[in-house]
Amino acid sequence: MSEWTQALSAALVDFLWQGAFVGLLLWVALVMLRDRSPNVRYAVSCAALLALAVLPIVTIVALFASAARPDVTAASGAPIPADASRLPQTMLPIWMMSETPRIEWLAVVQLWALPIWSIGVLLFSVRLAAAYWHSETARRGATPSDEPVLSTVARLAQRMGITRAVLVVTSSLTDSPGVVGWLRPTILLPPATAMGLTPQQLEAVLAHELAHIKRHDYLVNLLQVTAETLFFYHPIVWWTSGQIRAERELCCDDIAVRSYGDAVGYARALTTLARKQLEAPAMTMAATGGSLMHRVRRLIDAAPHDYGPSRIPGVVALCLVVACLVLNLDWLQAFGQPQAADDVRFEVASVKPNNRNDGLIFDQARNGRWTATGHTLAGLIRAAYQVQEFQIVGGPEWINSDKFDVVATAPHDVPPDVPGATPSRHQLMIRTLLADRFKLSVHKDTREMPIFALVLARSDGRLGPNLRKSSRDCSNPATAPGSGATASAPKGLWESSPCGTSVGPGVILAGARTMAQIATAFSNLTNTGSSLNRLVVDRTGLEGTYDVELRFTPEFIPNVDSPGFPAIDRNGPSIFTAVQEQLGLKLDAQRGPVEVLIVDRVERPISD
């Protein structure tokens, strides 16, 4: 996925708990404001819908802002992974912060969030387009209303202070009086016989529609249906929009009564329309909206009492918020605890230039002491971020030519690495060191680049002699090599790496590895005398685990043999020929998305 799609997916998932929180606040506010005027509750409901619409945008901006920062913040020295651990687990990070622990099922939700959301928006957009088409068709096919109706509208508009020109038309395609348009508002009226209203009742209804025009309700309704389309999956959005429509009708009722002067007659007009079971399109402001029973009771009750919202939305929102808090229990427990920056920082570090030009490259980590000899900065970046040379983009030339010796000592009380954690604590400490001493700041991106696809070389799918289906179960010690369970297994060099992968000069050994893991081994040939300089992906379609023994002649042959690996045949095949002959596979040159690490800033270190 690209940065935008990842950020959008995370924002869509985050909106579940964010919307629940806003809905809970709105429910509490409406309960407290139940005795206030509809205008106050309408304003609060509109503010809540605006907050719901803005929250995903804020989330996306926040994700990109955090991604734009270097993986290790040079100014504070605090690594982003430590900060990211403070985020709620429901705040799913985009891939630029993939080191943050995730809840597995939430990661699956994020993966499918964008496709499902896109389909939903498409379907609801069709609904929106159909409503707009119906309203526009009714307006274009309408005829001007009778002169008495036009005079009544002009008189009411002047009394209500409406200065804009208002068209009044009659259309047989509509069943209820309504308003269409914002800049050029039009009141649509069905034929008088369809409404069954007296002239006095029609005047009351027209006053209601003019109140919609005076309040610019068509524009607000347009924003509502847009929010309903974009956030169709969240019930709080629909509930909030429903509250806005209900309070809007009450506000227009009050304006209409003040203009018409007869609350009882206006209530009778509403009930007459209701008997016709009239229903307006979603894009039309109609007098039949909202809770008719509540509206009529408000109009005829000498001492009206506005009741608060239903308890059900508040209970649902509260349950969603509690569920989010439970999911984030670890975050809440750690929120008040100080983050130990030393956990991912060497206590003492020495960086010196290496001018010996002896070709010796050495890397060792033991007993809290890390020694790296003869490494370029690019090599240190590869070790810290687990990327290959071709994945590092940008930076001056010297990061690939100048060599350095690094000796660093970790604190004695540094916690051990979490099994399976990526990146490891050691890698995080190297990142901190690079940020401190080299002022390194980087960010990740995805680019279309040349890659190699590992595919079947033969049309019949037959594999080579050195690629065999593995019969060992590395998850069970009882079936591991040497237990007798694999006595019939073929003997080969992979016996030295029965459950893993070893990459050396001119050789790749793998035992009980998937084809995806074997493809990764090809990408890791940089420091073994060979370099494909491309990402290698598995497209063989082979499932299960395999044993591999691949021998080839590397591009650069070291002067001494590497311990633990066989002697190099200087007249052997190239890696491309060996892959086809020995494995029955092929390295096919293609193009595809590749994650790259972009160097934003770097400086030569000051020698110790």
C-alpha positions as CSV (number, residue, x, y, z in Angstrom):
1,M,0.0,0.0,0.0
2,S,1.0,3.6,-0.5
3,E,1.4,6.1,2.3
4,W,-2.0,7.7,1.5
5,T,-3.9,4.4,1.4
6,Q,-2.3,3.2,4.7
7,A,-3.0,6.5,6.4
8,L,-6.6,6.5,5.2
9,S,-7.1,2.9,6.3
10,A,-5.8,3.8,9.8
11,A,-8.0,6.9,10.0
12,L,-11.1,4.8,9.0
13,V,-10.4,2.3,11.8
14,D,-9.6,5.0,14.3
15,F,-12.9,6.8,13.5
16,L,-14.7,3.9,15.2
17,W,-13.6,4.9,18.7
18,Q,-13.3,8.6,17.9
19,G,-16.9,8.8,16.6
20,A,-18.2,6.8,19.7
21,F,-16.5,9.3,22.0
22,V,-18.1,12.3,20.1
23,G,-21.4,10.6,20.2
24,L,-21.2,10.0,23.9
25,L,-20.4,13.7,24.5
26,L,-23.3,14.8,22.2
27,W,-25.8,12.5,24.0
28,V,-24.7,14.0,27.4
29,A,-25.0,17.5,26.0
30,L,-28.5,16.9,24.6
31,V,-29.7,15.5,27.9
32,M,-28.5,18.5,29.7
33,L,-30.0,20.9,27.1
34,R,-33.4,19.1,26.8
35,D,-35.2,22.2,28.3
36,R,-33.4,24.7,26.1
37,S,-34.5,25.9,22.7
38,P,-34.2,23.8,19.6
39,N,-31.8,26.3,18.2
40,V,-29.3,25.5,20.9
41,R,-29.6,21.8,20.5
42,Y,-29.4,22.2,16.7
43,A,-26.1,24.2,17.0
44,V,-24.6,21.6,19.3
45,S,-25.6,18.7,17.0
46,C,-24.1,20.5,14.0
47,A,-20.9,21.1,15.9
48,A,-20.8,17.4,16.7
49,L,-21.2,16.4,13.1
50,L,-18.5,18.9,12.1
51,A,-16.2,17.3,14.7
52,L,-17.0,13.8,13.3
53,A,-16.1,15.0,9.8
54,V,-12.8,16.7,10.8
55,L,-11.5,13.9,13.1
56,P,-10.4,11.5,10.2
57,I,-8.6,14.5,8.5
58,V,-6.8,15.3,11.7
59,T,-5.8,11.6,12.1
60,I,-4.4,11.5,8.6
61,V,-2.4,14.7,9.2
62,A,-1.1,13.4,12.5
63,L,0.0,10.1,10.9
64,F,1.8,11.9,8.1
65,A,3.4,14.4,10.6
66,S,4.7,11.5,12.7
67,A,5.9,9.7,9.6
68,A,7.7,12.8,8.3
69,R,9.8,12.8,11.4
70,P,12.9,10.7,11.4
71,D,12.6,7.2,12.7
72,V,14.8,8.4,15.6
73,T,14.2,12.0,16.6
74,A,17.5,13.7,16.6
75,A,16.5,16.6,18.7
76,S,15.2,14.8,21.7
77,G,17.0,11.5,21.3
78,A,13.8,9.6,22.0
79,P,13.1,7.0,19.4
80,I,9.7,7.0,17.6
81,P,8.9,3.4,18.5
82,A,9.0,4.2,22.2
83,D,6.7,7.2,21.6
84,A,4.4,5.1,19.4
85,S,4.0,2.6,22.2
86,R,2.0,5.3,24.0
87,L,-0.6,5.4,21.2
88,P,-3.8,3.4,21.7
89,Q,-3.7,0.0,19.9
90,T,-6.8,1.1,18.0
91,M,-4.6,3.9,16.5
92,L,-3.3,1.6,13.9
93,P,0.0,3.0,12.5
94,I,0.8,3.3,8.8
95,W,3.6,1.1,7.6
96,M,6.2,3.8,8.2
97,M,5.8,2.9,11.9
98,S,5.4,-0.8,11.4
99,E,7.5,-1.5,14.4
100,T,4.7,-0.6,16.8
101,P,3.0,-3.7,18.3
102,R,-0.4,-4.4,16.9
103,I,-3.4,-6.4,17.8
104,E,-3.6,-9.0,15.1
105,W,-7.3,-8.8,14.4
106,L,-7.0,-5.0,14.2
107,A,-4.3,-5.3,11.5
108,V,-6.7,-7.5,9.5
109,V,-9.5,-4.9,9.9
110,Q,-7.1,-2.2,8.7
111,L,-6.2,-4.3,5.7
112,W,-9.8,-4.7,4.6
113,A,-11.0,-1.3,5.8
114,L,-10.2,0.7,2.6
115,P,-11.7,-1.8,0.1
116,I,-14.9,-2.2,2.1
117,W,-15.2,1.6,2.6
118,S,-14.7,2.3,-1.1
119,I,-17.5,-0.1,-2.0
120,G,-19.8,1.4,0.6
121,V,-19.1,5.0,-0.5
122,L,-19.8,4.0,-4.1
123,L,-23.1,2.5,-3.2
124,F,-24.2,5.4,-1.1
125,S,-23.0,7.8,-3.7
126,V,-25.4,6.2,-6.1
127,R,-28.1,6.8,-3.5
128,L,-27.1,10.4,-3.3
129,A,-27.0,10.9,-7.0
130,A,-30.4,9.3,-7.4
131,A,-31.9,11.7,-4.8
132,Y,-30.3,14.7,-6.6
133,W,-31.6,13.5,-9.9
134,H,-35.1,13.1,-8.6
135,S,-35.1,16.6,-7.1
136,E,-33.7,18.2,-10.3
137,T,-36.1,16.3,-12.5
138,A,-39.0,17.5,-10.4
139,R,-37.8,21.1,-10.5
140,R,-37.1,21.2,-14.2
141,G,-40.4,19.6,-15.1
142,A,-42.5,21.8,-12.8
143,T,-44.8,24.7,-13.8
144,P,-45.1,28.0,-12.0
145,S,-47.6,28.0,-9.2
146,D,-50.9,30.0,-9.2
147,E,-50.8,33.7,-8.5
148,P,-52.5,33.4,-5.1
149,V,-49.7,31.1,-4.0
150,L,-47.0,33.4,-5.3
151,S,-48.5,36.3,-3.5
152,T,-48.7,34.4,-0.3
153,V,-45.0,33.4,-0.6
154,A,-44.0,37.0,-1.3
155,R,-45.9,38.3,1.7
156,L,-44.5,35.7,4.0
157,A,-40.9,36.2,2.7
158,Q,-41.2,39.9,3.3
159,R,-42.5,39.3,6.8
160,M,-39.7,36.9,7.6
161,G,-36.9,39.1,6.2
162,I,-36.0,36.9,3.2
163,T,-34.4,39.1,0.5
164,R,-33.5,36.4,-2.0
165,A,-35.7,35.5,-4.9
166,V,-37.7,32.4,-4.2
167,L,-39.3,30.4,-6.9
168,V,-42.5,28.5,-6.3
169,V,-43.5,25.8,-8.7
170,T,-45.9,22.9,-8.9
171,S,-44.7,19.4,-9.8
172,S,-46.6,16.1,-10.1
173,L,-43.3,14.3,-9.4
174,T,-43.3,15.3,-5.8
175,D,-45.7,14.2,-3.0
176,S,-44.8,16.7,-0.4
177,P,-43.9,20.4,-0.2
178,G,-40.2,20.9,-0.1
179,V,-37.2,23.2,-0.8
180,V,-34.6,22.4,-3.4
181,G,-31.5,24.5,-4.0
182,W,-29.4,26.9,-1.9
183,L,-28.3,29.8,-4.0
184,R,-31.5,29.7,-6.1
185,P,-34.0,28.1,-3.7
186,T,-37.2,26.7,-5.2
187,I,-40.3,25.6,-3.3
188,L,-41.8,22.4,-4.9
189,L,-45.5,21.9,-4.3
190,P,-47.5,18.9,-5.4
191,P,-51.0,19.7,-6.9
192,A,-53.4,21.2,-4.4
193,T,-55.7,18.2,-4.6
194,A,-52.8,15.9,-3.6
195,M,-52.1,17.9,-0.5
196,G,-55.7,18.3,0.7
197,L,-54.9,21.5,2.5
198,T,-57.0,24.6,3.0
199,P,-55.5,27.9,1.9
200,Q,-54.8,28.8,5.5
201,Q,-53.1,25.5,6.1
202,L,-51.1,25.8,2.9
203,E,-49.9,29.3,4.1
204,A,-48.6,27.6,7.3
205,V,-46.7,25.0,5.3
206,L,-45.2,27.7,3.0
207,A,-44.1,29.5,6.1
208,H,-42.3,26.4,7.2
209,E,-40.5,26.0,3.9
210,L,-39.5,29.6,3.9
211,A,-38.0,29.1,7.3
212,H,-35.7,26.4,5.8
213,I,-34.6,29.0,3.2
214,K,-34.0,31.7,5.8
215,R,-31.8,29.3,7.8
216,H,-29.9,28.0,4.8
217,D,-30.9,24.4,5.8
218,Y,-30.4,23.0,2.3
219,L,-26.6,23.7,2.5
220,V,-26.4,22.0,5.9
221,N,-28.5,19.1,4.7
222,L,-26.1,18.7,1.7
223,L,-23.1,18.5,4.2
224,Q,-25.1,16.0,6.2
225,V,-25.7,13.6,3.3
226,T,-22.1,13.9,2.3
227,A,-21.0,12.9,5.8
228,E,-23.5,10.0,5.7
229,T,-22.0,8.9,2.5
230,L,-18.4,9.1,3.6
231,F,-19.0,7.6,7.1
232,F,-21.8,5.3,6.3
233,Y,-20.4,2.6,8.5
234,H,-20.6,4.5,11.8
235,P,-24.0,4.5,13.5
236,I,-23.1,7.7,15.5
237,V,-22.9,9.7,12.2
238,W,-26.5,8.6,11.3
239,W,-27.8,9.3,14.8
240,T,-26.1,12.7,14.9
241,S,-27.5,13.6,11.5
242,G,-31.0,12.4,12.6
243,Q,-30.8,14.7,15.6
244,I,-29.9,17.6,13.4
245,R,-32.9,17.0,11.2
246,A,-35.2,16.6,14.2
247,E,-34.1,19.9,15.8
248,R,-34.1,21.6,12.4
249,E,-37.8,20.9,12.0
250,L,-38.5,22.2,15.5
251,C,-36.6,25.4,14.7
252,C,-38.6,25.9,11.5
253,D,-41.9,25.2,13.3
254,D,-41.2,28.0,15.7
255,I,-40.4,30.4,12.9
256,A,-43.5,29.3,11.0
257,V,-45.8,29.8,14.0
258,R,-44.4,33.2,14.7
259,S,-45.0,34.2,11.1
260,Y,-48.4,32.4,10.6
261,G,-49.7,33.2,14.1
262,D,-51.9,30.1,14.6
263,A,-50.1,27.2,16.2
264,V,-53.2,24.9,16.3
265,G,-54.0,25.6,12.6
266,Y,-50.3,24.8,11.8
267,A,-50.5,21.6,13.7
268,R,-53.6,20.5,11.8
269,A,-51.8,21.2,8.5
270,L,-48.9,18.9,9.6
271,T,-51.3,16.1,10.6
272,T,-53.1,16.5,7.2
273,L,-49.9,16.0,5.4
274,A,-49.0,13.0,7.6
275,R,-52.3,11.3,6.7
276,K,-51.2,11.3,3.1
277,Q,-48.1,9.4,4.2
278,L,-45.9,11.9,2.3
279,E,-42.2,11.3,2.1
280,A,-39.6,13.7,0.7
281,P,-36.4,12.8,-1.1
282,A,-33.2,13.0,0.8
283,M,-32.1,16.2,-1.0
284,T,-35.4,18.1,-0.2
285,M,-36.2,20.2,2.9
286,A,-39.8,19.1,3.7
287,A,-42.3,20.0,6.3
288,T,-42.9,16.3,7.1
289,G,-39.5,15.6,8.6
290,G,-38.7,14.8,12.2
291,S,-41.0,13.3,14.8
292,L,-44.5,14.5,13.9
293,M,-46.0,13.5,17.3
294,H,-43.5,15.5,19.2
295,R,-43.8,18.4,16.9
296,V,-47.6,18.5,17.2
297,R,-47.4,18.2,21.0
298,R,-45.1,21.1,21.2
299,L,-47.5,23.2,19.1
300,I,-50.7,22.5,21.0
301,D,-49.3,22.1,24.5
302,A,-49.8,25.3,26.5
303,A,-46.5,24.5,28.4
304,P,-44.4,22.4,26.0
305,H,-41.7,20.2,27.5
306,D,-38.9,19.2,25.1
307,Y,-37.8,15.7,26.0
308,G,-34.2,14.5,25.7
309,P,-32.8,12.0,23.3
310,S,-33.3,8.3,23.6
311,R,-31.1,6.4,26.0
312,I,-30.1,3.8,23.5
313,P,-27.5,5.9,21.5
314,G,-25.9,6.9,24.7
315,V,-25.7,3.3,26.0
316,V,-24.2,2.2,22.6
317,A,-21.7,5.0,22.5
318,L,-20.7,4.3,26.1
319,C,-20.2,0.6,25.4
320,L,-18.0,1.5,22.4
321,V,-15.9,3.8,24.5
322,V,-15.5,1.2,27.2
323,A,-14.5,-1.4,24.6
324,C,-11.8,0.9,23.3
325,L,-10.5,1.5,26.8
326,V,-10.3,-2.2,27.5
327,L,-8.4,-2.7,24.2
328,N,-6.0,0.1,25.3
329,L,-5.5,-1.2,28.9
330,D,-1.8,-1.6,28.4
331,W,-1.5,1.9,27.0
332,L,-3.5,3.3,29.9
333,Q,-1.3,1.5,32.5
334,A,1.9,2.8,30.8
335,F,0.6,6.3,30.2
336,G,1.7,7.7,33.6
337,Q,5.0,5.8,33.7
338,P,8.1,7.5,32.4
339,Q,9.6,6.0,29.3
340,A,13.2,4.9,29.8
341,A,15.1,6.5,26.9
342,D,18.2,4.6,28.0
343,D,16.4,1.3,27.0
344,V,17.2,2.2,23.4
345,R,20.4,4.1,23.9
346,F,24.0,3.0,24.3
347,E,25.6,4.3,27.5
348,V,28.9,5.0,25.9
349,A,29.7,5.2,22.2
350,S,32.8,5.9,20.2
351,V,32.9,6.6,16.5
352,K,36.2,7.0,14.6
353,P,37.1,7.1,10.9
354,N,38.7,4.0,9.5
355,N,41.6,4.9,7.2
356,R,43.4,1.5,7.3
357,N,42.0,0.5,3.9
358,D,42.6,-3.2,4.8
359,G,39.2,-4.3,3.6
360,L,38.3,-5.8,7.0
361,I,34.6,-5.6,7.9
362,F,33.8,-6.9,11.3
363,D,30.6,-6.8,13.4
364,Q,30.1,-8.3,16.8
365,A,27.6,-7.8,19.7
366,R,28.4,-9.6,22.9
367,N,27.7,-8.9,26.6
368,G,26.2,-5.5,26.0
369,R,29.2,-4.4,23.8
370,W,28.8,-3.7,20.1
371,T,31.8,-3.4,17.8
372,A,31.6,-2.5,14.1
373,T,34.9,-2.2,12.2
374,G,35.3,-0.9,8.7
375,H,31.6,-0.2,8.1
376,T,30.3,2.6,5.8
377,L,27.4,4.6,7.1
378,A,25.3,2.9,4.5
379,G,26.2,-0.4,6.0
380,L,25.3,0.8,9.5
381,I,22.0,2.0,8.2
382,R,21.3,-1.4,6.6
383,A,22.0,-3.1,10.0
384,A,19.8,-0.6,11.9
385,Y,16.8,-0.7,9.6
386,Q,17.1,-4.2,8.0
387,V,17.2,-2.9,4.4
388,Q,19.5,-3.7,1.5
389,E,21.8,-1.3,-0.3
390,F,19.4,-0.7,-3.2
391,Q,16.7,0.3,-0.7
392,I,18.7,3.3,0.6
393,V,17.9,6.5,-1.4
394,G,19.5,9.9,-1.1
395,G,22.4,11.1,1.0
396,P,25.8,12.3,0.0
397,E,28.4,10.0,-1.7
398,W,30.5,9.6,1.4
399,I,27.9,7.5,3.2
400,N,29.0,4.7,0.7
401,S,32.7,5.4,0.7
402,D,33.9,6.6,4.1
403,K,34.4,3.9,6.7
404,F,34.1,4.0,10.4
405,D,34.9,2.0,13.5
406,V,32.2,2.0,16.2
407,V,32.5,0.7,19.7
408,A,29.4,1.1,21.9
409,T,28.5,-0.2,25.4
410,A,24.9,-0.7,26.5
411,P,23.8,0.0,30.1
412,H,24.1,-3.0,32.4
413,D,20.4,-3.0,33.2
414,V,19.2,-2.9,29.6
415,P,16.1,-5.1,29.3
416,P,16.3,-8.1,27.0
417,D,14.8,-8.1,23.5
418,V,11.2,-9.1,23.2
419,P,11.1,-12.4,21.2
420,G,9.8,-11.8,17.7
421,A,9.9,-8.0,18.1
422,T,10.9,-6.0,15.0
423,P,13.0,-4.1,15.2
424,S,15.1,-5.5,18.0
425,R,16.2,-3.4,20.9
426,H,19.8,-3.6,19.5
427,Q,18.6,-2.2,16.2
428,L,16.8,0.7,18.0
429,M,20.0,1.5,19.9
430,I,21.9,1.7,16.6
431,R,19.3,4.0,15.2
432,T,19.6,6.3,18.3
433,L,23.4,6.3,17.9
434,L,23.2,7.2,14.2
435,A,20.8,10.0,15.0
436,D,23.1,11.3,17.8
437,R,26.4,11.0,16.1
438,F,25.6,11.3,12.4
439,K,22.5,13.5,12.8
440,L,20.7,11.0,10.6
441,S,17.1,11.4,9.9
442,V,15.2,9.2,7.4
443,H,11.7,8.3,6.4
444,K,10.2,5.4,4.4
445,D,8.4,5.4,1.1
446,T,7.3,3.0,-1.6
447,R,8.6,3.3,-5.2
448,E,8.3,1.4,-8.4
449,M,11.7,-0.2,-9.0
450,P,13.2,-3.2,-10.8
451,I,12.8,-6.4,-8.9
452,F,13.5,-10.1,-9.4
453,A,10.6,-12.5,-9.3
454,L,11.4,-16.1,-8.3
455,V,9.3,-18.2,-10.7
456,L,9.2,-21.7,-12.0
457,A,11.7,-22.2,-14.8
458,R,10.0,-25.3,-16.4
459,S,6.6,-25.4,-17.9
460,D,5.9,-28.8,-16.3
461,G,6.6,-27.4,-12.9
462,R,9.4,-29.9,-12.2
463,L,11.9,-28.7,-9.6
464,G,15.6,-29.0,-9.6
465,P,17.6,-31.6,-7.7
466,N,18.7,-29.2,-4.9
467,L,15.2,-28.0,-4.1
468,R,13.2,-30.6,-2.2
469,K,10.0,-30.5,-0.2
470,S,11.0,-30.6,3.5
471,S,9.7,-33.4,5.7
472,R,10.9,-32.0,9.0
473,D,8.8,-30.2,11.5
474,C,10.9,-27.4,13.0
475,S,8.1,-26.5,15.5
476,N,8.5,-29.9,17.2
477,P,11.9,-30.9,18.7
478,A,10.9,-34.6,18.4
479,T,11.0,-34.4,14.6
480,A,14.1,-32.4,14.4
481,P,17.2,-33.8,12.6
482,G,19.0,-36.4,14.7
483,S,15.9,-37.7,16.4
484,G,15.5,-40.5,13.9
485,A,12.3,-39.0,12.4
486,T,14.3,-37.6,9.5
487,A,16.6,-40.6,8.9
488,S,15.2,-40.9,5.4
489,A,15.7,-37.3,4.6
490,P,18.3,-36.6,1.8
491,K,21.7,-35.7,3.1
492,G,23.0,-32.4,1.9
493,L,24.7,-29.2,3.0
494,W,21.4,-27.9,4.4
495,E,22.0,-30.3,7.3
496,S,24.2,-27.6,8.8
497,S,21.2,-25.3,8.9
498,P,18.3,-27.8,9.5
499,C,15.7,-25.2,10.5
500,G,16.8,-21.8,9.1
501,T,18.7,-20.0,6.3
502,S,22.5,-19.5,5.9
503,V,23.8,-17.2,3.2
504,G,27.6,-17.2,2.5
505,P,30.0,-16.6,-0.4
506,G,28.7,-18.6,-3.3
507,V,26.1,-20.6,-1.3
508,I,22.6,-20.4,0.1
509,L,21.5,-23.1,2.5
510,A,17.9,-23.4,3.8
511,G,16.1,-26.0,5.8
512,A,12.3,-26.1,6.2
513,R,11.9,-22.6,4.8
514,T,9.0,-21.2,2.8
515,M,9.6,-19.9,-0.7
516,A,9.0,-16.4,0.6
517,Q,11.8,-16.9,3.1
518,I,14.1,-18.3,0.4
519,A,13.4,-15.3,-1.8
520,T,14.4,-13.1,1.1
521,A,17.7,-15.0,1.3
522,F,18.5,-13.9,-2.3
523,S,17.9,-10.3,-1.4
524,N,20.4,-10.6,1.5
525,L,23.5,-11.5,-0.7
526,T,25.0,-8.0,-0.5
527,N,27.8,-8.8,1.9
528,T,28.7,-12.3,0.5
529,G,30.6,-11.4,-2.7
530,S,27.3,-11.3,-4.7
531,S,24.7,-8.6,-5.0
532,L,21.5,-8.8,-7.1
533,N,20.9,-5.2,-6.1
534,R,17.2,-5.9,-6.3
535,L,14.3,-7.1,-4.2
536,V,13.5,-10.7,-4.8
537,V,9.9,-11.8,-4.3
538,D,8.3,-15.2,-4.4
539,R,6.0,-15.8,-7.3
540,T,6.5,-19.6,-7.7
541,G,3.1,-20.5,-6.2
542,L,4.8,-23.3,-4.2
543,E,3.3,-23.9,-0.8
544,G,4.8,-25.5,2.3
545,T,8.5,-25.6,3.3
546,Y,11.5,-26.7,1.3
547,D,15.2,-27.7,1.8
548,V,17.6,-25.8,-0.5
549,E,21.3,-26.2,-1.4
550,L,22.4,-23.6,-4.0
551,R,26.1,-23.3,-4.9
552,F,27.4,-20.7,-7.4
553,T,30.4,-18.6,-8.2
554,P,30.0,-15.1,-6.6
555,E,31.1,-11.9,-8.4
556,F,33.7,-11.2,-5.7
557,I,35.7,-14.2,-4.4
558,P,37.4,-13.5,-1.0
559,N,41.0,-14.4,-0.5
560,V,40.3,-16.8,2.4
561,D,37.6,-19.4,2.8
562,S,34.7,-18.5,5.0
563,P,34.4,-20.9,8.0
564,G,31.3,-23.0,8.0
565,F,30.8,-22.8,4.2
566,P,32.2,-25.0,1.4
567,A,35.2,-23.8,-0.7
568,I,34.1,-21.7,-3.7
569,D,34.3,-23.2,-7.1
570,R,35.9,-20.4,-9.2
571,N,34.7,-22.0,-12.4
572,G,31.2,-22.7,-11.2
573,P,28.0,-21.3,-12.7
574,S,26.6,-17.8,-12.1
575,I,23.8,-17.4,-9.6
576,F,21.3,-17.1,-12.5
577,T,22.4,-20.3,-14.1
578,A,22.7,-22.1,-10.8
579,V,19.1,-21.2,-9.8
580,Q,17.8,-22.8,-13.0
581,E,20.0,-25.9,-13.0
582,Q,19.9,-26.7,-9.3
583,L,16.6,-25.4,-8.2
584,G,14.4,-25.5,-11.3
585,L,13.6,-21.8,-10.7
586,K,14.3,-18.6,-12.5
587,L,15.1,-15.0,-11.4
588,D,12.8,-13.1,-13.7
589,A,13.4,-9.4,-14.1
590,Q,10.3,-7.4,-13.4
591,R,9.1,-4.1,-11.9
592,G,7.2,-3.8,-8.6
593,P,6.7,-1.7,-5.5
594,V,9.7,-1.6,-3.2
595,E,10.0,-0.1,0.3
596,V,12.9,2.3,0.4
597,L,14.5,4.3,3.1
598,I,15.1,8.0,2.1
599,V,17.9,9.9,3.8
600,D,16.6,13.3,4.7
601,R,19.6,14.6,6.6
602,V,23.1,13.4,7.6
603,E,26.4,14.9,8.8
604,R,29.9,13.5,9.2
605,P,30.5,12.7,12.8
606,I,33.1,14.5,15.0
607,S,35.9,12.1,15.8
608,D,36.2,11.0,19.4
